[in-house]
Amino acid sequence: MKNLILGFSLMLIAGAGYSQDDPIVMSVNGTDVTKSEFEHIFKKNNKDEDITKEDIDEYLELFVNFKLKVTAAEELGMDTVKKFKDELGQYREQLAQPYLIDQKLNEQLMKEAYDHMCYEVKASHILVKLERGDKPADTLKAYNKIVTAKKRIEGGESFGTVAFEVSEDPSAKQNKGSLGYFTAFKMVYSFENAAYNTEPGKLSEIIKTRFGYHLLQVEDKRKARGTRLAAHILIRAEDDLKEKAIESEAKAREIYNKLKEGSTFEQMAKQFSEDRNSAATGGKLKWFGAGDLISEFDEALFALKENGDFSEPVKTRFGWHIIQLLDSKKLGSYDELKGEIKSKISKDARNTKTKASFITQLKDEYNYTVNKKVMDAFIKSVDSSLVKGKYSYEKNNLDKKWLIEFAENKLTVGDFGEYLENKQKKSKTKSKVEIVQINFNKWVDKALINYEKSQLERKYVKYKMLMKEYRDGILLFELTDEMVWAKAVKDTSGLKSFYEENKADFVWKERVDADFYHCIDKKAFNQVESLLKLGKERDSIAIVVNTDSPLNVNVKSMKEEISSLEYVESKLKVGSNGPFEFNGQLVLIHVKEIIAPGNKEFKEAKGIITAAYQDHLEKKWIKELKSRFAVEINKDVLYTIH
């Protein structure tokens, strides 16, 4: 075991009193740490199945340092400030969500979603919009409109014609309602369900979503093609500028020809792609599946057969693309995709179903009861101002009477009355009774969920551990920022003093001040070399060599450590050096000066000096904490972890 007795009191105790279920593995400044807490964090950071004594010893010092910092933060009262409480509250809310749904129903919906993911559906739709707050007459008018559209199609008119004339989806004027192929999670849940439950060639029943009424015609259903990882080179083209469009297409085709001649896709993307988000990574995009891409891009990508194949230039509304297939994969198994599906379900309408079912479970678990007699009396006491959004709750003889009861909680009319006053909204379509009932249901749901949140740490050990981990992590970050990271940045005089004391650690190796000419082929290299011999300047060389193509040479001027130029295999001299092969190109390095090794100036190396100073401050701080706080470790318990 490493020697941890470094200026702090370390007592190795054996056989100390502790709970047999969860024994104490150590204490820091008198605060106990249970075996389960240490084991949870240790195993989270150590994925090896075979845990050795050496693994535990190695992690122990890191854990002790972590706990010392948290103890220091608690001593300063950082766990009592509003900022900390607010941040921890946000994490608590996020971590609680998976525990606040009907797990059994969620599993069923996950399996249904996977079944949908196994297929891609091609469909068209007609939309008749509904607006929030529409009166019943407006809703009926919209419904009748889509019923009429359905009858026209059933009577023999083509779906596309009716969609063009009737649909309130703006794109219908261009695509006649066609949505192309899509799969699970690409549409709202009720729409998706209707698509997957309608046979190809058939019309769906009328569907209602938050957007309005829909009518679907399913045209095809095929097995999922899987997903593809793509890269692209984009040359933007603006359709309203004819000359620019012609120039863009010509440039795209020139790049395509260079690729066919052997230039690497990655390098060409880095040099010429006008998609700033992907150019730096060689044009690499993300994985794409059905419904992710505009049709032109989708068709070109999925037409490619082998990894590394690339398309001819493809025109979309964004410009000209040359698309390369990097990888492809079939749909994974349910177990492989379970985590991804679970995450997606938590963000769509399926989540509403699981939450509603969970509320029902809570009502059963906590013996939820409504005092119906009091509820009826309260509704009678509410006047018509509620419909206008001007209701003001006034205490009366009902105020203290219990309205709902669950677990050991009794909430009163007064509690609900205040909630109703705060949450009321003016309504043109709902009656007083409907408004009260809607708000009552929301109030009940909120009360049950809030109570359940308060019970999570008691009911679920994993949740309790996570909350402890997040709590301590926030404290650790805040105090480390104050004592180390921010301090190193703000303490200018301390930083400069540290630099002066440790100058020998911040040195340049031998460097060159040079122009780096990256040439597309030997012809371009020879042309650059000849022009340099004639004494031509860098910028004029680039103009001449790129006369017939902007791809011929790319030049950069910079100072570089020679040892960092891995592709340079011979000693560099002042003047022209090369050719050196790098990323499929030939590089000519025109050295203006060879710079001898020497100290880095403070401004040159401020970033790495700051990092080193932060490390220095942290070590100094840990040493001070170890001298202040006693640490006791129970070896007998520690080494039972396996």
C-alpha positions, 0 to 999 in steps of 0.5 A: 500500500502506498504511503499516505502519511503525508502531513495528515493524520492517518490512522489504520483502524481494524475492527471498529464498530459499524453496520454489518449491512453497510460498514464504514470504510473510512472517516474524513474529519469525523464524517463516515464514508460507507463501503457502498459509497466508496465501492460505487465511485471506485467501480464507476472509475475502474471497469476491470472485473478483476479488482486487485489490492493494488487497484484499490490502493491506487484509487484510495489516495484520489478518493481521500483527496476528493473527500478532503476537498469536499470537507473543506467546502462544507467547512466554508458553508458552500453547501448552504448558499443559494447557487449551490442549492439551485444547481443541486435542485436541477440535478435532482430534478433530472435524476428523478425523472426515470423513477417517475414513470410506469416502468412496465408500460415504458418497457412495452413502449420501448419494444413497440418502438423497436418493432417500428424501427425494424421497418421504414414506412413511405407515406403521404399526408393531408393536414388540417390545422387546429389552433390552441384555443379553437372554439368547438365550432372551429374544431368541427369545421376542421374535422368536417374538412378532413372528412370531406377530403377522405371521402374524395379519395375514397371516391377515386380522386388521387391522394396527391391531388386532394393533398395539393388542394386541401392540405394546410401543410405548406410543403404540400404545394411542392410534394403533394403531401409526400413525406418519403420514408421514415421510421420510429421517432421521426414523427409525433407518436400518434402519427407514427402509430397510425403509419405503422398500423395502416397497410400499404395502399390503404388510407388511415383513419383520421388522426388528431395530433397537436398540429391538427387533423391528419389523413395518411396514405401508406405507400410502402413498407420495407425492412430498415436499411440501417444507418450510414456514416457519411462525409461530404464536400459542400460547395455552396450555390445560390440558385438566384445567382446564375454565374455563382451557380455555374462556378460552384458546379464547375468547382465541385466537378473539378474536386470530383475529378481530383478525387478520381485521380487519387486525391484523398477525400479527407484532405480535399474536404479540409481544403475546399468544403464550405461546410464549416462544421465538418470541413475541419474533420475531413467532411465527416458527418454523423450517422444517418437513417431513414427520414434524417436527410433530404431526398437527394442526399439520402438517395446518393448516400444509400446508393454507395456500395463500399466504404470509401466510395464517393458520389458524383456531385449531387445538387440540393438546396444547400449547394453541390455535395460530393458524398463519401460512404465511411461506414454502414451498419445494420439495425442493432438488436433490441438489447443493443439499442435499449438505452437509445430507445429509452432516451428517445421515449423520455422526450416524446408523447410516449412519456406522457402515457407512462407518467399518467400510468405512474400517477395511477400507481401512486394513487393506489400505493399511497391510498389517495382519496378525494373528499368529494363533498368538499370538492363539490362545495368548493366548485359551487363557491367559485364564481364566473370570474375564473372563466375570465382569468380574474379569479381571486381565492378568498378564505371561507369556511371551507379553507381548512377542510381537507380536499385530498389525502394520500400517505400521511398528507392532507391537503386543504381547500386553501392549498388548492384555492391558492394554486387555482388563483396562480395558475388560472388562464382566460378561456373562451371555450371551457366552462367554470367546472371544466377549468376547475377540474383541469387545474385540480388534476394538475394540482393532484399530479404535482402533489403526488409527484413531489411527495414521491420525489421526497421518498426516492432516496429512501426507496432507491439506493442507486438514486441516493448514491447518485445524489451524493455523488452530484452533491459532492461533485458540485462542491468539489468543482466550486472550491477547486475553481476558487482555490486552483483554476480561477486563482491561477488565471487571476493571480498574474503576479503569482503566475509570473513568479512561478514562471521565473522560478521554473523557466527551465521547464518551458523551453522550445526545441529547435524550430524553423521559421518557414513557408510550408507548400502543400502541393497536389502532385509532383508537377505543382511541387516542381513549379513551386521549387522553380519559382523559389529559385527565381526569388519569387515571393510566397503569395505570387507563387500561390497565384501562379501555381493555382492558375489552372486550379485552386487545388494545386498548392496551399501555403502556410507560414509558421514557426514549428518545432522540427521534432513535431514535423513527423513526416520530415525524415531528413535534416532541414536546412535554410532554403528549399527542402523536400519533397515530403509526403504528408496526407497524400500531398507533397510538401516543400518546406522553404526554411527562412531561419533555423531557430536554436533551442531556447526559453519560451517567453511568458506570452508564448507559453502562457497556456502551459505555464498556467496549467503547470501553475494550477498543478502546483497550487493543487498539490500545495492545497492538498498538502495543507488539507492533509495537515488539517483534517484527520483521515481514518481508514478501516483496512479490514473493510477496504480490502473486502471490495471485489 
